[in-house]
Amino acid sequence: MSFRPSDDPPAAFSCSSSSVHSSPIRTASSVTCHTLADPCKKPIHEVGFSSAEIEPEVKGKPEEAQFDTTELDDNLPEISKEECSDGEVLTFPDGGLRAWLAVAGALMCTMSTFGFTNSWGVFQEYYQSINLSNQTSSAIAWVGSAQYCLIFLPAVIMGRLMDIGKHFVPFTIGCVLYVVSVFLIAETHEYYQALLCQGILLGLSAGVLFGPALAILSHWFNKRRSLAYGVVACGSSIGGTAYPILIRQCIPLIGFKWTLRVCGFIIMVSIGFAWLTLRPRLPPKNMSGGIFNFAAFKRPAFSLYVLGCWLIMVGLYTPLSYLDVMGRSQGLGNFSTYLISISNASSVIGRLVPGFFADKVGPINLLAPASMLAGCLMFAWPYCTTKGALIAFAIIYGIFCGSFVSLFSPGVAQLGETFDIGRRMGTLTTCLSLAALIGPPISGAILTKTGSYLSVAGFTGSFVLAGTAIMFASRYLLLKGFWGRPIS
């Protein structure tokens, strides 16, 4: 028996013998195709033969006539599939060099954006004591809240632009403006300058980068999506750990201006790497509807999920904003700065470990209880009046706070199709922007009026627990019951 490759275009494998026309043949057989010795090792169904040129002699039952493609299959990448509502089947590499480069780029992006923003507690304390000592705690907190708000606000526009393949130019502009904004912070002396440069410009440009960085990961990962998001979320932990220490150590040595310039050069390199590696893989698809995905709210599970995340976000970042200030009020001195770094460092555990297990049990199944525990910890926060107690709180709260940051994105990814994930995730994060804006300033106003962290904890903890209850309701609607895991 001999085979001669056909000059016809590749087609499905077929045999002229009427005894062999069953479906794809995979295991051992006496039939060997020598033309597959090519180094490319293409699977049998990708190699073209004309039926007239293939005349195998087959003995026995048709099901016994099977080809040995074990070696070929071992060389194929492991892929996962997702079927869209229009019948189109999407494939995902779930690994490989390009996929993990995208993860590395997104990690560098979150390290430079969210990581730097998570260092706000150092700026809050510095501005209160030195640069803006004539301003109230609540007024200064508006600068940090503007950052948090504007990081989320542009996501709905950038998510839609990414879905239709038009995000690259604004993403590039955002990279440039973000680096410029860090250098401009070094030149601020007045409150309005800090608000414009650090609150508005830095926040907006970070938001232009943050949205696509998360959405692009869903083009490369499906079954391992939560793990990829968990790795990327570690970027904000790394940045939130390193930048406070860097800023605190450098200000006495080289001054505030050059400290921010050093941060700017580091961020320039990190953002440049993200710009080179963050590329979408799936072709753009113009889904029906406008920029803001109102149709997604027709699903009660999605609506409740957004509301739950919004309430949680109102209170989630208050401890990170005031941990440094509280430490100084308890007599910890300069060590209080390290509480923010300790909390951000411990959040690596909360971002990475739940991301690994979320691929197996479902992200919402871990997100809801982690948020509940974070809310409960807030009520213990005012009673942490010693150095050891504050360190313990910073570590434990960092773990559960990090879990929310890691899991809310893959959670919303389960509530619709991949082609629309940019707009859907942008819708969620834009809704979260208002919560991030009002949370810390309201807490600052409560602290200024009452002088008690007990009142602050009561406000923030109540919002987080209320959001957790609504998230459990969303999970119930998604599963149509109490038990199980959402299917992505």
C-alpha positions as CSV (number, residue, x, y, z in Angstrom):
1,M,0.0,0.0,0.0
2,S,1.3,3.5,-0.8
3,F,0.1,7.0,-0.4
4,R,0.9,10.0,-2.6
5,P,0.0,13.5,-1.3
6,S,-2.6,15.2,-3.4
7,D,-2.2,18.7,-4.8
8,D,-5.7,19.5,-3.9
9,P,-6.4,21.9,-1.0
10,P,-6.4,20.3,2.5
11,A,-9.6,18.4,3.1
12,A,-11.1,16.0,5.5
13,F,-9.5,12.5,5.3
14,S,-11.5,10.1,3.2
15,C,-11.1,6.6,1.7
16,S,-12.4,5.2,-1.4
17,S,-13.2,1.9,0.3
18,S,-16.8,1.7,1.3
19,S,-15.9,-0.1,4.5
20,V,-14.1,2.9,6.0
21,H,-16.2,6.0,6.4
22,S,-16.7,6.2,10.0
23,S,-15.6,9.2,12.1
24,P,-12.1,10.3,13.0
25,I,-9.8,7.4,13.6
26,R,-7.3,7.9,16.5
27,T,-5.7,4.8,18.0
28,A,-3.2,2.1,16.8
29,S,-3.5,0.5,13.5
30,S,-1.5,-1.4,10.9
31,V,-1.9,1.5,8.4
32,T,0.9,4.0,8.4
33,C,1.1,7.3,6.5
34,H,4.7,8.0,5.6
35,T,3.9,11.5,4.3
36,L,3.4,12.6,7.8
37,A,7.1,12.4,8.6
38,D,7.3,16.1,7.8
39,P,8.8,18.0,10.8
40,C,5.6,20.1,11.0
41,K,3.8,16.9,12.1
42,K,0.4,18.1,11.1
43,P,-2.6,16.2,12.3
44,I,-4.1,13.7,9.9
45,H,-7.2,15.8,9.3
46,E,-5.1,18.8,8.1
47,V,-3.2,16.8,5.4
48,G,-4.8,16.7,2.0
49,F,-5.3,13.5,-0.1
50,S,-7.6,12.8,-3.0
51,S,-9.9,9.8,-2.5
52,A,-8.8,8.3,-5.7
53,E,-5.2,8.1,-4.6
54,I,-5.9,6.4,-1.3
55,E,-6.6,2.7,-1.6
56,P,-5.9,1.1,1.7
57,E,-6.5,-2.6,2.2
58,V,-8.6,-2.9,5.3
59,K,-9.4,-6.1,7.0
60,G,-11.9,-6.7,9.8
61,K,-14.5,-4.4,11.1
62,P,-14.5,-0.7,10.3
63,E,-14.0,0.3,13.9
64,E,-10.8,-1.7,13.9
65,A,-9.3,0.4,11.0
66,Q,-7.8,3.2,13.0
67,F,-4.7,5.3,12.6
68,D,-1.9,6.0,15.1
69,T,-1.9,9.7,15.7
70,T,-0.7,9.6,19.2
71,E,2.7,11.2,18.4
72,L,0.9,13.9,16.4
73,D,-1.6,14.7,19.2
74,D,1.2,15.0,21.7
75,N,2.7,17.9,19.7
76,L,-0.6,19.9,19.5
77,P,-1.2,22.7,22.1
78,E,-3.8,22.1,24.7
79,I,-6.8,24.3,23.8
80,S,-10.2,24.9,25.3
81,K,-13.4,25.9,23.5
82,E,-16.4,28.1,24.1
83,E,-19.6,28.1,22.0
84,C,-21.2,31.5,21.4
85,S,-25.0,32.0,21.2
86,D,-24.7,32.5,17.4
87,G,-23.2,29.0,17.1
88,E,-19.6,30.1,16.5
89,V,-17.0,28.1,18.5
90,L,-14.0,30.0,20.0
91,T,-10.8,28.3,20.9
92,F,-8.3,29.5,23.6
93,P,-4.7,28.4,23.9
94,D,-4.8,28.6,27.7
95,G,-1.1,28.8,27.8
96,G,2.0,29.2,25.5
97,L,4.6,32.0,25.1
98,R,2.3,34.7,23.7
99,A,-0.4,34.0,26.3
100,W,1.9,34.2,29.2
101,L,3.6,37.3,27.8
102,A,0.2,38.9,27.8
103,V,-0.1,38.0,31.4
104,A,3.3,39.4,32.2
105,G,2.4,42.7,30.4
106,A,-0.9,42.9,32.3
107,L,1.0,42.3,35.5
108,M,3.4,45.1,34.8
109,C,0.5,47.3,33.9
110,T,-1.4,46.6,37.2
111,M,1.9,47.0,39.2
112,S,2.3,50.5,37.7
113,T,-1.3,51.6,37.9
114,F,-3.2,49.9,40.8
115,G,0.1,49.2,42.6
116,F,1.0,52.9,42.6
117,T,-2.5,53.9,43.5
118,N,-2.6,51.5,46.4
119,S,0.3,53.4,47.8
120,W,-2.0,56.4,48.5
121,G,-1.8,55.9,52.2
122,V,1.8,57.2,52.2
123,F,0.7,60.3,50.2
124,Q,-2.3,60.8,52.6
125,E,0.1,60.9,55.6
126,Y,2.7,63.0,53.8
127,Y,0.3,65.6,52.6
128,Q,-1.5,65.8,55.9
129,S,1.8,66.4,57.8
130,I,3.9,68.4,55.3
131,N,2.8,69.4,51.8
132,L,-0.9,70.1,52.4
133,S,-1.0,70.5,56.2
134,N,-3.5,73.3,55.9
135,Q,-6.1,70.9,54.4
136,T,-8.4,68.6,56.3
137,S,-8.1,64.8,56.2
138,S,-11.4,64.5,54.2
139,A,-10.3,67.1,51.7
140,I,-7.0,65.3,51.0
141,A,-8.8,62.0,50.8
142,W,-10.7,63.4,47.7
143,V,-7.4,63.3,45.8
144,G,-6.9,59.6,46.5
145,S,-10.6,58.9,45.8
146,A,-10.4,60.7,42.5
147,Q,-7.6,58.2,41.6
148,Y,-9.7,55.2,42.5
149,C,-12.8,56.6,40.8
150,L,-11.1,57.5,37.5
151,I,-9.2,54.2,37.2
152,F,-12.6,52.6,36.8
153,L,-14.5,55.3,34.9
154,P,-12.9,55.0,31.4
155,A,-13.2,51.2,31.4
156,V,-16.6,51.2,29.7
157,I,-15.3,53.2,26.7
158,M,-12.0,51.3,26.5
159,G,-13.8,48.0,26.8
160,R,-16.1,48.7,23.9
161,L,-13.2,50.0,21.8
162,M,-11.3,46.8,22.5
163,D,-14.2,44.7,21.4
164,I,-14.3,46.4,18.1
165,G,-10.5,46.6,17.7
166,K,-10.1,50.4,18.1
167,H,-8.4,50.6,21.5
168,F,-4.7,50.7,20.4
169,V,-4.4,54.5,19.8
170,P,-6.0,55.6,23.1
171,F,-4.1,52.9,24.9
172,T,-0.8,54.4,23.6
173,I,-1.9,57.9,24.5
174,G,-2.8,56.6,28.0
175,C,0.7,55.1,28.4
176,V,2.3,58.5,27.6
177,L,0.0,60.5,29.8
178,Y,0.3,58.2,32.8
179,V,4.1,58.5,32.8
180,V,3.8,62.3,32.4
181,S,1.4,62.5,35.3
182,V,3.8,60.8,37.7
183,F,6.5,63.4,36.9
184,L,4.0,66.2,37.3
185,I,3.1,65.1,40.8
186,A,6.7,65.9,41.8
187,E,6.0,69.6,40.9
188,T,2.9,70.0,43.0
189,H,2.8,72.5,45.9
190,E,-0.9,73.4,46.2
191,Y,-4.0,71.4,46.8
192,Y,-5.5,72.1,43.4
193,Q,-2.3,70.9,41.7
194,A,-2.3,67.6,43.6
195,L,-6.0,67.1,42.7
196,L,-5.4,67.8,39.0
197,C,-2.2,65.9,38.5
198,Q,-2.5,62.9,40.9
199,G,-6.3,62.8,41.3
200,I,-7.5,63.4,37.8
201,L,-4.8,63.1,35.2
202,L,-3.1,60.1,36.8
203,G,-6.4,58.4,37.5
204,L,-7.9,58.9,34.0
205,S,-4.7,57.7,32.2
206,A,-4.5,54.7,34.5
207,G,-8.1,53.8,33.7
208,V,-7.4,53.9,30.0
209,L,-4.7,51.3,30.6
210,F,-6.4,49.1,33.2
211,G,-9.6,48.2,31.2
212,P,-7.9,46.6,28.1
213,A,-5.2,45.0,30.2
214,L,-7.8,42.8,32.0
215,A,-10.1,42.2,29.0
216,I,-7.2,41.0,26.7
217,L,-6.5,38.1,29.1
218,S,-9.9,36.6,28.2
219,H,-8.8,36.3,24.6
220,W,-6.0,34.0,25.7
221,F,-7.4,32.0,28.6
222,N,-10.7,30.2,29.2
223,K,-10.3,27.2,31.6
224,R,-7.3,28.8,33.3
225,R,-8.7,32.3,33.2
226,S,-9.1,32.8,37.0
227,L,-5.4,31.7,37.5
228,A,-4.3,34.3,34.9
229,Y,-6.3,37.0,36.6
230,G,-4.9,36.0,39.9
231,V,-1.3,36.3,38.6
232,V,-2.1,39.7,37.1
233,A,-3.7,40.9,40.3
234,C,-0.4,40.2,42.1
235,G,1.0,43.1,40.2
236,S,-0.9,45.6,42.3
237,S,0.3,43.8,45.4
238,I,3.9,44.1,44.2
239,G,3.6,47.7,43.4
240,G,1.6,48.4,46.5
241,T,4.3,46.8,48.6
242,A,7.3,48.3,46.9
243,Y,6.2,51.9,46.2
244,P,5.4,52.8,49.8
245,I,8.8,51.6,51.0
246,L,10.5,53.3,48.1
247,I,8.8,56.6,48.7
248,R,9.2,56.5,52.5
249,Q,13.0,55.6,52.3
250,C,13.8,58.1,49.4
251,I,12.0,61.2,50.6
252,P,14.5,61.9,53.5
253,L,17.5,61.1,51.2
254,I,16.7,62.8,47.9
255,G,13.5,64.8,48.6
256,F,9.9,64.5,47.4
257,K,10.6,65.7,43.8
258,W,13.3,63.2,43.0
259,T,11.5,60.4,44.7
260,L,8.6,60.9,42.4
261,R,11.0,61.1,39.4
262,V,12.5,57.8,40.4
263,C,9.0,56.3,40.5
264,G,8.3,57.8,37.1
265,F,11.4,56.2,35.5
266,I,10.4,52.8,36.9
267,I,6.8,53.2,35.7
268,M,8.1,54.2,32.3
269,V,9.9,50.9,31.8
270,S,7.0,48.8,33.2
271,I,4.3,50.6,31.0
272,G,6.6,50.2,28.0
273,F,6.7,46.5,28.5
274,A,3.0,46.3,28.8
275,W,2.5,48.3,25.6
276,L,4.7,45.8,23.7
277,T,3.0,42.6,25.0
278,L,-0.7,43.4,25.4
279,R,-2.3,42.4,22.2
280,P,-5.8,40.9,21.6
281,R,-6.0,37.6,19.9
282,L,-9.7,37.2,18.8
283,P,-10.9,39.2,15.8
284,P,-13.0,42.3,16.6
285,K,-16.8,41.8,16.6
286,N,-19.3,44.6,16.5
287,M,-21.9,43.4,19.0
288,S,-25.3,45.2,18.9
289,G,-25.8,48.1,21.3
290,G,-23.8,51.1,22.3
291,I,-20.8,51.7,24.5
292,F,-22.7,51.1,27.7
293,N,-24.1,47.5,27.8
294,F,-27.6,48.1,29.2
295,A,-28.7,44.8,27.8
296,A,-26.5,43.0,30.3
297,F,-28.7,44.4,33.1
298,K,-31.6,42.3,31.7
299,R,-30.0,39.4,33.4
300,P,-30.9,39.6,37.1
301,A,-27.8,37.8,38.1
302,F,-25.6,40.4,36.4
303,S,-27.5,43.3,37.9
304,L,-27.2,41.9,41.4
305,Y,-23.5,41.1,40.9
306,V,-22.8,44.8,39.9
307,L,-24.8,46.1,42.8
308,G,-23.0,43.8,45.3
309,C,-19.6,44.8,43.9
310,W,-20.6,48.4,44.1
311,L,-21.5,48.2,47.8
312,I,-18.4,46.3,48.6
313,M,-16.2,48.9,46.8
314,V,-17.6,51.7,48.9
315,G,-16.0,50.3,52.0
316,L,-13.2,48.1,50.8
317,Y,-10.3,50.7,50.4
318,T,-11.0,52.7,53.5
319,P,-8.6,50.7,55.8
320,L,-5.8,50.9,53.1
321,S,-6.3,54.7,53.0
322,Y,-6.2,55.2,56.8
323,L,-4.0,52.4,58.0
324,D,-0.9,54.6,58.0
325,V,-2.7,57.5,59.7
326,M,-4.2,55.2,62.4
327,G,-0.7,53.7,63.1
328,R,0.7,57.1,63.7
329,S,-2.2,57.9,66.1
330,Q,-1.3,54.8,68.0
331,G,2.3,55.9,68.4
332,L,4.0,53.6,65.8
333,G,5.9,56.5,64.2
334,N,7.5,55.8,60.9
335,F,6.8,52.1,61.2
336,S,3.1,52.9,60.3
337,T,4.2,53.4,56.7
338,Y,5.1,49.7,56.5
339,L,1.6,48.6,57.5
340,I,0.4,49.5,54.0
341,S,3.3,47.5,52.4
342,I,2.5,44.6,54.8
343,S,-1.1,44.6,53.7
344,N,-0.3,44.8,50.0
345,A,2.3,42.1,50.3
346,S,-0.1,39.7,52.1
347,S,-2.7,40.4,49.4
348,V,-0.5,38.3,47.0
349,I,-1.8,35.3,48.8
350,G,-5.4,36.5,48.4
351,R,-4.9,37.2,44.7
352,L,-3.0,34.1,43.6
353,V,-4.3,31.2,45.7
354,P,-8.0,31.9,45.1
355,G,-7.3,32.5,41.5
356,F,-5.9,28.9,41.2
357,F,-8.8,27.3,43.0
358,A,-11.4,29.5,41.3
359,D,-10.8,27.7,38.0
360,K,-12.0,24.5,39.7
361,V,-14.8,25.7,42.0
362,G,-15.9,28.9,40.3
363,P,-14.8,32.5,41.1
364,I,-18.1,33.6,42.6
365,N,-18.0,30.7,45.0
366,L,-14.8,32.1,46.5
367,L,-15.5,35.8,46.0
368,A,-18.6,36.0,48.1
369,P,-17.2,34.3,51.3
370,A,-13.9,36.3,51.0
371,S,-15.8,39.5,50.8
372,M,-17.9,38.5,53.8
373,L,-14.7,37.9,55.9
374,A,-13.3,41.2,54.8
375,G,-16.4,42.9,56.0
376,C,-16.3,41.1,59.4
377,L,-12.6,42.1,59.8
378,M,-13.5,45.8,59.5
379,F,-15.5,45.7,62.8
380,A,-12.3,44.4,64.5
381,W,-10.1,47.1,63.0
382,P,-10.8,49.9,65.7
383,Y,-9.8,47.5,68.5
384,C,-6.3,46.9,67.0
385,T,-4.5,49.4,69.1
386,T,-1.1,47.7,69.5
387,K,1.7,47.2,66.9
388,G,1.2,43.4,66.8
389,A,-2.6,43.8,66.4
390,L,-2.2,46.3,63.6
391,I,0.3,44.0,61.8
392,A,-2.0,41.0,62.2
393,F,-5.0,43.1,60.9
394,A,-2.9,44.3,57.9
395,I,-1.9,40.8,56.9
396,I,-5.3,39.2,57.3
397,Y,-7.3,42.0,55.7
398,G,-4.8,42.2,52.8
399,I,-5.5,38.5,52.0
400,F,-9.3,38.9,51.8
401,C,-9.1,42.3,50.1
402,G,-6.8,40.9,47.5
403,S,-9.3,38.1,46.9
404,F,-11.9,40.6,45.8
405,V,-9.5,42.4,43.5
406,S,-8.5,39.0,41.9
407,L,-11.9,37.4,41.5
408,F,-14.4,40.1,40.6
409,S,-13.1,40.2,36.9
410,P,-13.4,36.5,36.2
411,G,-16.7,36.5,38.1
412,V,-18.2,39.0,35.6
413,A,-16.6,37.1,32.7
414,Q,-19.0,34.2,33.5
415,L,-22.0,36.3,33.0
416,G,-21.9,36.5,29.2
417,E,-20.0,35.8,26.1
418,T,-16.3,36.4,25.5
419,F,-16.8,38.6,22.4
420,D,-18.6,41.1,24.6
421,I,-16.4,40.8,27.7
422,G,-14.7,44.2,27.2
423,R,-17.9,46.1,27.2
424,R,-19.5,44.1,30.0
425,M,-16.4,44.4,32.2
426,G,-16.2,48.1,31.4
427,T,-19.9,48.5,32.4
428,L,-19.1,46.9,35.8
429,T,-15.9,48.9,36.5
430,T,-17.5,52.2,35.5
431,C,-20.3,51.5,38.0
432,L,-17.6,50.9,40.6
433,S,-16.0,54.2,39.9
434,L,-18.6,56.2,41.9
435,A,-18.2,53.8,44.9
436,A,-14.4,54.2,44.8
437,L,-14.9,58.0,44.7
438,I,-17.3,58.4,47.7
439,G,-16.0,55.7,50.1
440,P,-12.8,57.1,51.6
441,P,-13.9,60.8,51.8
442,I,-17.1,59.8,53.6
443,S,-15.0,57.8,56.0
444,G,-12.7,60.8,56.4
445,A,-15.6,63.1,57.2
446,I,-16.9,60.6,59.8
447,L,-13.4,60.4,61.3
448,T,-13.1,64.2,61.4
449,K,-16.5,64.6,63.1
450,T,-16.4,61.8,65.6
451,G,-12.7,61.2,66.0
452,S,-13.4,57.5,66.3
453,Y,-12.4,54.7,64.0
454,L,-15.3,52.7,65.5
455,S,-17.8,54.8,63.6
456,V,-15.7,54.5,60.4
457,A,-15.6,50.7,60.7
458,G,-19.3,50.6,61.3
459,F,-19.9,52.5,58.1
460,T,-17.5,50.6,55.9
461,G,-18.2,47.1,57.3
462,S,-21.9,47.5,56.9
463,F,-21.6,48.3,53.2
464,V,-19.2,45.4,52.6
465,L,-21.5,42.9,54.3
466,A,-24.6,44.3,52.5
467,G,-22.8,43.9,49.2
468,T,-21.8,40.3,50.1
469,A,-25.4,39.4,50.8
470,I,-26.5,40.7,47.4
471,M,-23.6,38.8,45.8
472,F,-24.8,35.6,47.3
473,A,-28.3,36.4,45.8
474,S,-26.6,36.8,42.4
475,R,-24.9,33.5,42.8
476,Y,-28.2,31.8,43.7
477,L,-29.8,33.2,40.5
478,L,-26.9,32.1,38.4
479,L,-26.9,28.6,39.7
480,K,-30.7,28.4,40.1
481,G,-30.0,26.9,43.5
482,F,-27.7,27.0,46.5
483,W,-25.1,24.4,45.4
484,G,-22.9,24.0,42.4
485,R,-20.5,26.2,40.4
486,P,-21.1,28.6,37.6
487,I,-20.1,27.2,34.2
488,S,-18.0,29.6,32.2
